[in-house]
Amino acid sequence: MRSMNKFLKGFFAVATVATLLITAGCAQLPKSGEIKTGPNVEAGLETDYLYYSPSGPTMEDSQEEIVLGFLNAGTGPQNDYEVAKSYLTTLFVKQWDPNNEVLIQDGSPKVTLTVDGTALVTIPIAAKINARGQYQAMPTGSTQTVRFKLAKEAGQWRISSAPNLISIIRPVFDVVFKAYALYFFDNQMKQLVPDVRWFPSRASTSTRLVTALLGGPSEWLIPAVKSAIPSGTKLSLGTVTVADGIATVDLSAKALQASATERRMMQVQIRETLVQLNSVYSVNVTVQRSSLESNGWTFPATQNQIVTPVALYNNELVHLDSEGSQTIGGSRALLSQLNAIDFAMNTEEKTVLVTTPDGIYQTALGKIIQEPKLLVKGNGYLSPILDATGYAWVIPKSGNRQILVFSPDGKRVPFNSGWLGESDRLSFSMSNEGSRIVVAAGTKDNNRVYVAAVIRDKDGNPVSFGAPIKPVGQLGAQSVTWLDNIRIAVLGQNVDNYTQPIIAMVGGGTRYLTAIRDGDKVVGSGQAASVFILDVGTAMYQFRGSNWSLVATAVQALHFPGN
């Protein structure tokens, strides 16, 4: 009992705030008359992190208490895990590396002692994080057994051998660790693409972020991204220094192999990765302490302008914003002519795909007069997509049917559906920059959520998907969407007239939102953390705080431009 009390001591010493704040207003579309809307349908995320402070060893600690205390102390990264190291012998403390692996516990560890001073500890785990900060969810019921050697030093038990890892319970993990995006370029070197990694929030985080960036993207993302940083580039001094808000990154001579343009792009990657830290507002990149000239070149902002949802209502496309509702010019005549039941539009709101009972058409809005072009016949397709580069995606609902891709001028582009070719598809969404997809695929009652890279050729034509990852363990998902550039939203199957929405980080971590009655489709902008659910033809809801608020009624379809 004393060991358990010691384990829990200090757990409640520090409070944490790690909440998803989604603030939004309310809008409703009447069945007739003027469309009116309430204020602010946008949203955001805010997170604050505080430290957990574990206890060090005491003179009377037993072997079991030393082992459990050490595991508990791994939750305190301050001063390079100073408390955890106090459980180690003088010799071993110089060898132990706490940054090699993180185990996220899913229960209490079990300690077995042997007569030779060995402790075998079986730890139930929900996930692992490797030295590169990559998150790996583990199957339910997973365990890992680790071995400790103990010895007496100055009359007290200390650990003389242990694996290079820390173990941490989920509530504390949510406090101590934070998700960061490493930034790479898409294959056309035009847009930044995030790669989520997990690191503890402490003074050395800047060094770990840049080290991970220099190590390249996660394996699943490699086919869709490039780095302007030459392979083999290192930190010349081994660390990133931060003083008065300025981070200084000194690279090895390998960086000089980059062209002038690549050097500028290198700085963009490093800068956008580091300015996520509250302690950094400016970044100075050097090579062997010599300036890396940028010639005043500036890359466009990493975040696109936040847009508001567009609803298909009464044969019109209606733009909902914070100041009211506005019909998109020319949409009524077009949609009435085609008998529209669904749509997609590009971010400029000039090109639109229209789904009808007879097929999917591509046409233009506004002042441009264009005869609608039939892309495909039939009605066995999901909602079409117009990606960031202007390509149209038509996705059959059933397997054994090719995904169809069309260039901006409406010409069919050869595309290999690969691993997705044999699966039924229930929902499909493209990331805002067009380099990643999320899809719910499988049978209706047994499907999974997958994320994969979009592989494009040198001209930007999509050619196939990369190997998928499974960001959530959710089965029976009926709808998925990109929420922002690192998060997806998943809507579970309807059970007893309720559906369960989930927000998942692409790179680890999930949050369950309040279940909602009914609901067919989850919708996000791909840019801002605003979640909408559509019960087709009946109601549209937005998540506000901790509940769902009615936004609109009688909506046939709902999308964000470019998503």
PLY file of the C-alpha trace (Angstrom):
ply
format ascii 1.0
element vertex 563
property float x
property float y
property float z
element edge 562
property int vertex1
property int vertex2
end_header
0.00 0.00 0.00
2.85 2.37 0.80
4.31 1.87 -2.68
0.94 2.66 -4.29
0.56 5.80 -2.19
4.02 6.84 -3.23
3.12 6.18 -6.87
0.05 8.42 -6.63
1.73 11.13 -4.59
1.94 14.33 -6.55
-0.41 13.18 -9.29
-2.90 15.81 -8.26
-0.24 18.37 -7.45
-0.54 20.01 -10.83
-3.70 20.78 -12.78
-3.84 20.67 -16.54
-5.94 22.26 -19.21
-6.00 20.30 -22.46
-9.40 20.95 -23.91
-10.89 21.35 -27.33
-12.63 24.68 -27.48
-15.05 25.04 -30.30
-16.95 28.28 -30.30
-19.61 28.91 -32.83
-22.93 30.50 -33.41
-26.19 29.12 -34.70
-27.90 29.44 -38.04
-31.13 28.03 -39.40
-32.50 27.82 -42.91
-36.27 28.15 -43.04
-38.30 26.08 -45.49
-39.46 29.25 -47.20
-38.68 32.95 -47.29
-35.39 34.73 -46.68
-32.52 32.70 -45.34
-31.13 34.02 -42.07
-28.19 32.96 -40.00
-26.77 33.67 -36.59
-23.27 34.92 -35.78
-19.97 33.10 -36.16
-19.97 29.56 -37.47
-16.18 29.23 -37.17
-14.18 27.51 -34.45
-10.71 26.96 -32.95
-8.56 24.79 -30.70
-6.65 25.93 -27.64
-4.35 23.88 -25.45
-2.36 24.69 -22.32
0.27 22.41 -20.79
1.58 22.27 -17.24
4.10 19.94 -15.66
3.58 16.84 -13.61
5.99 16.64 -10.65
6.92 13.11 -9.52
8.64 12.20 -6.25
12.21 10.95 -5.90
13.39 7.88 -3.92
13.51 7.67 -0.13
15.99 5.78 2.08
13.55 3.03 3.09
12.27 2.23 -0.41
12.11 -1.46 -1.30
13.18 -2.87 -4.65
9.58 -2.86 -5.88
9.09 0.74 -4.72
12.27 1.81 -6.51
11.08 0.26 -9.77
7.55 1.69 -9.52
8.92 5.05 -8.41
11.26 5.11 -11.39
8.42 4.34 -13.79
6.33 7.07 -12.21
9.22 9.55 -12.34
9.44 9.09 -16.09
6.41 11.39 -16.27
8.53 14.38 -15.25
10.76 15.55 -18.15
12.06 18.61 -16.34
15.84 19.05 -16.33
16.29 16.05 -18.62
14.33 13.67 -16.38
16.28 14.64 -13.28
13.91 12.88 -10.86
13.90 9.62 -12.83
17.68 9.63 -12.94
17.81 9.89 -9.14
16.57 6.26 -9.06
19.63 5.07 -11.03
23.13 4.13 -9.90
25.89 6.66 -10.43
27.35 4.60 -13.27
24.11 3.75 -15.07
22.70 7.27 -15.00
25.27 8.18 -17.67
24.00 5.41 -19.97
20.22 5.64 -19.68
18.43 7.41 -22.57
14.84 8.49 -21.75
14.19 9.69 -25.31
14.39 6.32 -27.02
10.83 5.07 -26.42
7.64 6.03 -24.56
5.09 3.46 -23.39
1.58 4.78 -22.76
0.16 2.61 -19.98
-3.28 1.06 -20.14
-3.36 -0.18 -16.57
-1.06 -0.78 -13.62
2.34 -2.45 -14.08
2.99 -5.81 -12.41
6.41 -6.30 -10.75
7.99 -9.73 -10.27
11.23 -9.90 -8.23
13.87 -12.61 -8.52
16.56 -13.64 -6.04
19.39 -12.23 -8.18
18.17 -8.62 -7.93
16.22 -8.66 -11.19
12.76 -7.13 -11.51
10.51 -8.15 -14.41
7.80 -5.58 -15.01
4.79 -6.33 -17.22
3.19 -3.10 -18.44
-0.24 -2.99 -20.16
0.16 -0.53 -23.02
-2.21 1.36 -25.27
0.42 2.95 -27.51
4.12 3.51 -28.10
6.14 6.51 -29.21
9.57 5.94 -30.74
12.68 8.15 -30.68
11.42 10.07 -33.74
8.20 10.99 -31.92
6.04 8.67 -34.05
2.91 7.37 -32.35
1.87 3.71 -32.73
-1.46 2.56 -31.30
-1.38 -0.99 -29.91
-4.11 -3.65 -30.07
-6.37 -3.91 -27.04
-4.81 -6.06 -24.31
-1.20 -5.46 -25.40
1.57 -5.75 -22.80
5.33 -5.27 -22.77
7.66 -6.92 -20.26
10.80 -4.98 -19.33
13.76 -6.07 -17.21
15.45 -4.08 -14.43
18.62 -4.86 -12.46
18.95 -3.42 -8.97
21.96 -2.91 -6.72
22.67 -1.20 -3.43
24.50 2.12 -3.51
25.31 3.85 -0.23
22.95 1.41 1.48
19.98 2.22 -0.76
18.43 0.30 -3.64
19.07 1.81 -7.07
18.56 0.62 -10.64
21.77 -0.50 -12.32
20.25 -1.60 -15.63
17.01 -0.66 -17.36
15.63 -0.30 -20.89
15.93 3.08 -22.60
12.32 4.09 -22.19
9.81 5.82 -19.99
6.32 4.62 -19.08
3.48 7.03 -18.58
-0.24 6.79 -17.86
-2.64 8.38 -20.32
-3.86 11.31 -18.15
-0.28 12.39 -17.48
0.74 11.82 -21.09
-1.96 14.29 -22.10
-0.31 16.85 -19.83
3.38 16.27 -20.43
3.43 15.46 -24.15
2.26 17.59 -27.03
1.72 16.95 -30.71
3.89 18.98 -33.09
3.89 19.16 -36.87
7.10 18.69 -38.84
6.71 20.51 -42.14
7.66 19.09 -45.52
6.72 20.15 -49.04
4.34 18.43 -51.41
5.87 16.80 -54.47
5.45 19.99 -56.50
7.27 21.96 -53.78
4.38 24.41 -53.60
2.61 23.68 -50.31
3.60 22.58 -46.86
2.40 19.22 -45.54
2.45 18.43 -41.78
3.81 15.23 -40.25
2.66 14.90 -36.62
5.12 13.85 -33.93
4.86 13.70 -30.12
7.43 15.19 -27.74
7.43 16.36 -24.12
7.13 20.11 -23.71
10.47 21.17 -22.24
13.58 23.18 -23.01
15.08 20.58 -25.36
11.94 20.21 -27.50
13.33 22.60 -30.11
16.33 20.31 -30.60
14.17 17.19 -30.88
11.87 18.88 -33.41
14.70 19.90 -35.72
16.47 16.55 -35.30
13.25 14.77 -36.29
12.77 17.13 -39.24
16.29 16.42 -40.48
15.50 12.70 -40.23
12.79 13.00 -42.88
9.05 12.25 -43.05
7.17 9.26 -41.66
7.29 6.22 -43.92
3.63 6.37 -44.97
4.00 10.02 -46.04
7.23 9.63 -48.06
5.52 9.13 -51.47
3.64 12.44 -51.17
6.25 14.86 -49.80
9.77 16.17 -50.29
12.27 17.94 -48.07
14.48 20.77 -49.27
17.02 19.78 -46.62
19.82 17.60 -48.11
19.84 14.05 -46.77
22.48 13.58 -44.08
22.29 17.16 -42.77
22.83 17.32 -38.99
22.84 19.90 -36.23
26.48 21.00 -36.16
26.46 21.62 -32.41
23.92 18.92 -31.54
21.41 21.40 -30.13
19.11 24.26 -31.05
19.61 27.31 -28.84
16.70 29.60 -27.94
17.36 33.04 -26.44
14.97 36.00 -26.21
12.50 34.23 -28.50
15.07 33.62 -31.26
15.92 30.02 -32.13
19.36 29.53 -33.69
19.71 26.41 -35.83
23.28 25.73 -36.93
23.48 23.02 -39.60
26.38 20.89 -40.81
28.19 21.59 -44.08
25.95 19.05 -45.83
23.28 21.77 -45.99
25.42 23.72 -48.46
24.63 21.10 -51.11
21.19 22.66 -51.46
20.54 25.11 -54.28
19.72 28.74 -53.57
15.99 28.03 -53.86
16.26 24.93 -51.69
18.12 26.88 -49.02
15.22 29.29 -48.80
12.79 26.40 -48.59
14.92 24.79 -45.89
14.44 27.85 -43.79
10.68 27.71 -44.34
10.53 24.09 -43.14
12.62 24.81 -40.06
10.86 28.07 -39.24
7.32 26.70 -39.53
8.28 23.69 -37.43
9.85 25.73 -34.62
7.40 28.64 -34.32
4.86 26.18 -32.87
6.81 26.52 -29.62
5.60 29.29 -27.34
9.22 30.23 -26.64
10.05 30.84 -30.32
8.88 33.76 -32.47
11.85 34.00 -34.83
14.32 31.50 -36.33
17.91 32.07 -37.47
19.33 29.29 -39.68
23.11 29.11 -40.12
25.59 26.62 -41.56
28.71 26.12 -39.47
27.95 29.48 -37.83
27.80 31.31 -41.17
24.58 32.94 -42.35
22.38 31.06 -44.79
21.21 33.85 -47.06
17.51 34.03 -47.94
17.61 37.11 -50.16
14.39 38.33 -48.65
12.37 35.46 -50.14
9.16 34.64 -48.26
7.03 31.55 -48.63
3.24 31.95 -48.56
1.41 31.39 -45.29
1.03 27.76 -44.24
-2.64 28.09 -43.38
-5.24 28.83 -46.00
-7.90 31.40 -45.36
-10.66 29.97 -43.25
-13.84 29.55 -45.26
-17.42 28.86 -44.25
-19.72 26.00 -45.25
-21.83 25.94 -48.40
-25.23 24.25 -48.25
-27.36 22.89 -51.08
-30.78 24.21 -50.23
-33.83 24.51 -52.47
-31.76 24.22 -55.68
-29.34 26.93 -54.54
-25.83 26.95 -53.14
-26.00 29.00 -49.96
-22.85 30.37 -48.35
-23.14 30.53 -44.54
-20.85 33.05 -42.87
-20.69 35.02 -39.66
-22.69 37.89 -41.07
-25.53 36.03 -42.78
-26.36 33.76 -45.67
-25.59 34.52 -49.27
-26.65 32.65 -52.39
-23.76 31.94 -54.74
-24.47 33.69 -58.01
-25.72 31.57 -60.88
-26.27 28.46 -58.79
-30.08 28.41 -58.87
-30.39 28.26 -62.66
-27.65 25.67 -62.94
-28.82 23.37 -60.15
-32.47 23.58 -61.16
-31.53 22.63 -64.71
-29.54 19.61 -63.57
-31.79 18.51 -60.67
-28.82 18.53 -58.29
-28.65 16.22 -55.26
-25.01 16.85 -54.28
-22.04 19.02 -55.28
-18.41 19.99 -54.83
-16.66 23.25 -55.60
-13.10 24.54 -55.69
-11.74 27.09 -53.24
-12.20 29.92 -55.77
-15.88 28.93 -56.04
-15.68 29.06 -59.84
-15.71 25.38 -60.74
-18.40 23.04 -59.46
-19.16 19.32 -59.73
-22.87 18.56 -59.66
-24.25 15.15 -58.74
-27.59 14.32 -60.37
-29.73 11.16 -60.55
-28.21 10.55 -64.00
-24.51 11.24 -63.32
-21.89 13.80 -62.28
-21.29 16.99 -64.26
-18.48 19.55 -64.26
-19.27 23.17 -64.98
-18.51 26.77 -64.00
-20.30 29.34 -61.89
-20.45 33.09 -62.10
-20.20 35.08 -65.29
-18.57 32.26 -67.26
-21.11 30.61 -69.53
-20.28 26.94 -69.91
-22.26 23.93 -70.97
-22.15 21.34 -68.15
-19.83 18.44 -69.07
-20.89 14.92 -68.11
-17.96 13.19 -66.40
-19.65 9.90 -65.47
-23.08 8.33 -65.86
-25.00 6.64 -63.06
-25.58 7.23 -59.37
-23.33 4.71 -57.60
-20.83 7.31 -56.37
-19.87 9.11 -53.18
-19.85 12.90 -52.97
-17.36 14.14 -55.61
-14.24 16.10 -54.67
-12.38 18.99 -56.29
-8.89 19.01 -54.80
-6.54 21.94 -54.24
-4.95 21.50 -57.66
-8.25 21.43 -59.57
-8.51 17.67 -60.14
-11.95 16.09 -59.87
-12.31 12.81 -57.94
-15.25 10.49 -58.53
-15.31 7.59 -56.10
-17.57 4.55 -56.67
-19.34 3.32 -53.56
-18.66 -0.34 -54.24
-15.36 -2.16 -54.64
-13.86 -3.60 -57.84
-14.56 -0.29 -59.56
-11.83 2.18 -60.38
-11.64 5.58 -58.75
-11.99 8.11 -61.56
-9.77 11.19 -61.70
-10.21 14.08 -64.13
-7.82 16.94 -64.89
-8.98 20.56 -64.47
-10.03 20.59 -68.14
-12.22 17.51 -67.63
-9.95 14.87 -69.21
-9.69 11.41 -67.62
-6.34 10.79 -65.89
-5.07 7.19 -65.47
-5.22 6.24 -61.79
-4.45 3.00 -59.93
-6.82 2.51 -56.97
-4.39 -0.07 -55.52
-5.25 -1.34 -52.05
-8.56 0.54 -52.10
-9.71 -1.11 -55.31
-11.30 -4.17 -53.66
-13.07 -2.40 -50.80
-16.47 -0.82 -50.60
-16.11 2.88 -49.86
-18.47 4.59 -47.48
-16.83 8.00 -47.20
-13.84 9.79 -48.74
-12.14 13.12 -47.99
-9.06 14.91 -49.35
-6.71 17.03 -47.25
-6.62 20.71 -48.01
-3.25 20.58 -49.82
-4.22 17.47 -51.84
-1.42 15.21 -50.58
-3.42 12.94 -48.23
-6.76 11.13 -48.19
-8.91 9.71 -45.42
-11.42 7.01 -46.27
-13.86 4.73 -44.50
-13.73 1.45 -46.41
-14.87 -2.14 -46.01
-18.36 -3.50 -45.58
-21.08 -1.40 -44.00
-20.89 -3.26 -40.70
-17.18 -3.99 -40.69
-15.00 -1.20 -41.99
-11.98 0.79 -40.96
-10.71 4.32 -41.29
-7.54 4.68 -43.37
-5.23 7.59 -44.16
-2.83 7.42 -47.10
-0.56 9.58 -49.21
-1.69 10.74 -52.64
1.11 9.96 -55.10
1.42 12.35 -58.02
3.75 12.47 -61.03
6.06 15.36 -61.90
3.19 17.17 -63.61
0.95 16.92 -60.54
-1.33 14.20 -61.94
-2.55 11.78 -59.24
-1.35 8.25 -60.08
-2.04 6.09 -56.96
-2.25 5.95 -53.17
0.58 5.09 -50.81
0.37 2.36 -48.17
-2.36 3.24 -45.64
-2.21 3.76 -41.90
-5.07 3.35 -39.43
-5.32 6.50 -37.29
-8.25 5.21 -35.20
-9.49 1.80 -34.15
-13.08 2.77 -34.99
-15.12 0.08 -36.70
-18.42 0.81 -38.38
-17.57 4.39 -39.42
-20.08 5.80 -41.87
-18.48 9.18 -42.58
-15.03 10.80 -42.36
-13.65 14.26 -43.10
-10.53 16.36 -42.67
-11.11 18.69 -39.75
-7.89 20.67 -40.17
-4.44 19.88 -41.55
-3.62 17.32 -38.82
-7.00 16.10 -37.54
-9.84 14.06 -38.98
-13.41 13.66 -37.76
-15.11 10.26 -37.81
-18.84 9.58 -37.50
-19.70 6.10 -36.28
-22.58 3.95 -37.43
-26.05 4.74 -36.15
-26.87 2.64 -33.07
-30.27 3.06 -31.42
-30.71 6.33 -33.36
-27.43 7.81 -32.04
-24.06 8.26 -33.74
-20.66 8.74 -32.07
-18.38 11.47 -33.51
-14.63 11.14 -32.90
-11.79 13.58 -33.51
-8.51 11.82 -34.30
-5.02 13.18 -34.75
-3.26 11.80 -37.84
-0.23 10.73 -35.87
-1.93 9.55 -32.68
-4.55 10.59 -30.17
-8.38 10.62 -30.21
-11.19 12.57 -28.55
-14.80 11.44 -28.31
-17.42 14.12 -28.81
-20.95 14.02 -27.43
-23.07 11.43 -29.22
-25.73 12.90 -31.48
-29.16 11.64 -32.40
-29.31 10.55 -36.04
-26.78 12.08 -38.46
-25.52 10.75 -41.81
-22.41 12.75 -42.56
-19.63 14.61 -40.73
-18.23 17.72 -42.44
-15.11 19.80 -41.78
-13.27 22.54 -43.64
-9.83 20.93 -43.60
-8.54 24.24 -42.24
-10.22 25.05 -38.93
-11.42 22.81 -36.12
-15.13 23.29 -36.75
-17.27 20.14 -36.83
-20.63 19.86 -38.59
-22.98 16.90 -38.85
-25.65 16.63 -41.52
-28.80 14.55 -41.25
-29.56 14.76 -44.96
-32.73 16.67 -45.77
-33.56 17.15 -42.09
-31.03 19.11 -40.04
-27.47 20.39 -39.85
-25.61 20.68 -36.52
-22.40 22.27 -35.28
-20.40 21.20 -32.22
-20.22 24.07 -29.73
-18.38 23.65 -26.42
-19.65 20.23 -25.36
-22.94 19.95 -27.23
-24.47 20.02 -30.69
-26.39 23.10 -31.85
-28.88 23.23 -34.69
-27.48 25.32 -37.54
-29.84 24.72 -40.44
-32.83 22.72 -41.63
-33.86 21.07 -44.92
-30.25 20.95 -46.22
-29.69 18.47 -49.07
-25.88 18.54 -49.01
-23.08 20.36 -47.17
-19.46 20.99 -48.14
-16.63 23.44 -47.70
-15.09 24.83 -50.90
-12.10 22.69 -51.79
-13.21 19.78 -49.59
0 1
1 2
2 3
3 4
4 5
5 6
6 7
7 8
8 9
9 10
10 11
11 12
12 13
13 14
14 15
15 16
16 17
17 18
18 19
19 20
20 21
21 22
22 23
23 24
24 25
25 26
26 27
27 28
28 29
29 30
30 31
31 32
32 33
33 34
34 35
35 36
36 37
37 38
38 39
39 40
40 41
41 42
42 43
43 44
44 45
45 46
46 47
47 48
48 49
49 50
50 51
51 52
52 53
53 54
54 55
55 56
56 57
57 58
58 59
59 60
60 61
61 62
62 63
63 64
64 65
65 66
66 67
67 68
68 69
69 70
70 71
71 72
72 73
73 74
74 75
75 76
76 77
77 78
78 79
79 80
80 81
81 82
82 83
83 84
84 85
85 86
86 87
87 88
88 89
89 90
90 91
91 92
92 93
93 94
94 95
95 96
96 97
97 98
98 99
99 100
100 101
101 102
102 103
103 104
104 105
105 106
106 107
107 108
108 109
109 110
110 111
111 112
112 113
113 114
114 115
115 116
116 117
117 118
118 119
119 120
120 121
121 122
122 123
123 124
124 125
125 126
126 127
127 128
128 129
129 130
130 131
131 132
132 133
133 134
134 135
135 136
136 137
137 138
138 139
139 140
140 141
141 142
142 143
143 144
144 145
145 146
146 147
147 148
148 149
149 150
150 151
151 152
152 153
153 154
154 155
155 156
156 157
157 158
158 159
159 160
160 161
161 162
162 163
163 164
164 165
165 166
166 167
167 168
168 169
169 170
170 171
171 172
172 173
173 174
174 175
175 176
176 177
177 178
178 179
179 180
180 181
181 182
182 183
183 184
184 185
185 186
186 187
187 188
188 189
189 190
190 191
191 192
192 193
193 194
194 195
195 196
196 197
197 198
198 199
199 200
200 201
201 202
202 203
203 204
204 205
205 206
206 207
207 208
208 209
209 210
210 211
211 212
212 213
213 214
214 215
215 216
216 217
217 218
218 219
219 220
220 221
221 222
222 223
223 224
224 225
225 226
226 227
227 228
228 229
229 230
230 231
231 232
232 233
233 234
234 235
235 236
236 237
237 238
238 239
239 240
240 241
241 242
242 243
243 244
244 245
245 246
246 247
247 248
248 249
249 250
250 251
251 252
252 253
253 254
254 255
255 256
256 257
257 258
258 259
259 260
260 261
261 262
262 263
263 264
264 265
265 266
266 267
267 268
268 269
269 270
270 271
271 272
272 273
273 274
274 275
275 276
276 277
277 278
278 279
279 280
280 281
281 282
282 283
283 284
284 285
285 286
286 287
287 288
288 289
289 290
290 291
291 292
292 293
293 294
294 295
295 296
296 297
297 298
298 299
299 300
300 301
301 302
302 303
303 304
304 305
305 306
306 307
307 308
308 309
309 310
310 311
311 312
312 313
313 314
314 315
315 316
316 317
317 318
318 319
319 320
320 321
321 322
322 323
323 324
324 325
325 326
326 327
327 328
328 329
329 330
330 331
331 332
332 333
333 334
334 335
335 336
336 337
337 338
338 339
339 340
340 341
341 342
342 343
343 344
344 345
345 346
346 347
347 348
348 349
349 350
350 351
351 352
352 353
353 354
354 355
355 356
356 357
357 358
358 359
359 360
360 361
361 362
362 363
363 364
364 365
365 366
366 367
367 368
368 369
369 370
370 371
371 372
372 373
373 374
374 375
375 376
376 377
377 378
378 379
379 380
380 381
381 382
382 383
383 384
384 385
385 386
386 387
387 388
388 389
389 390
390 391
391 392
392 393
393 394
394 395
395 396
396 397
397 398
398 399
399 400
400 401
401 402
402 403
403 404
404 405
405 406
406 407
407 408
408 409
409 410
410 411
411 412
412 413
413 414
414 415
415 416
416 417
417 418
418 419
419 420
420 421
421 422
422 423
423 424
424 425
425 426
426 427
427 428
428 429
429 430
430 431
431 432
432 433
433 434
434 435
435 436
436 437
437 438
438 439
439 440
440 441
441 442
442 443
443 444
444 445
445 446
446 447
447 448
448 449
449 450
450 451
451 452
452 453
453 454
454 455
455 456
456 457
457 458
458 459
459 460
460 461
461 462
462 463
463 464
464 465
465 466
466 467
467 468
468 469
469 470
470 471
471 472
472 473
473 474
474 475
475 476
476 477
477 478
478 479
479 480
480 481
481 482
482 483
483 484
484 485
485 486
486 487
487 488
488 489
489 490
490 491
491 492
492 493
493 494
494 495
495 496
496 497
497 498
498 499
499 500
500 501
501 502
502 503
503 504
504 505
505 506
506 507
507 508
508 509
509 510
510 511
511 512
512 513
513 514
514 515
515 516
516 517
517 518
518 519
519 520
520 521
521 522
522 523
523 524
524 525
525 526
526 527
527 528
528 529
529 530
530 531
531 532
532 533
533 534
534 535
535 536
536 537
537 538
538 539
539 540
540 541
541 542
542 543
543 544
544 545
545 546
546 547
547 548
548 549
549 550
550 551
551 552
552 553
553 554
554 555
555 556
556 557
557 558
558 559
559 560
560 561
561 562
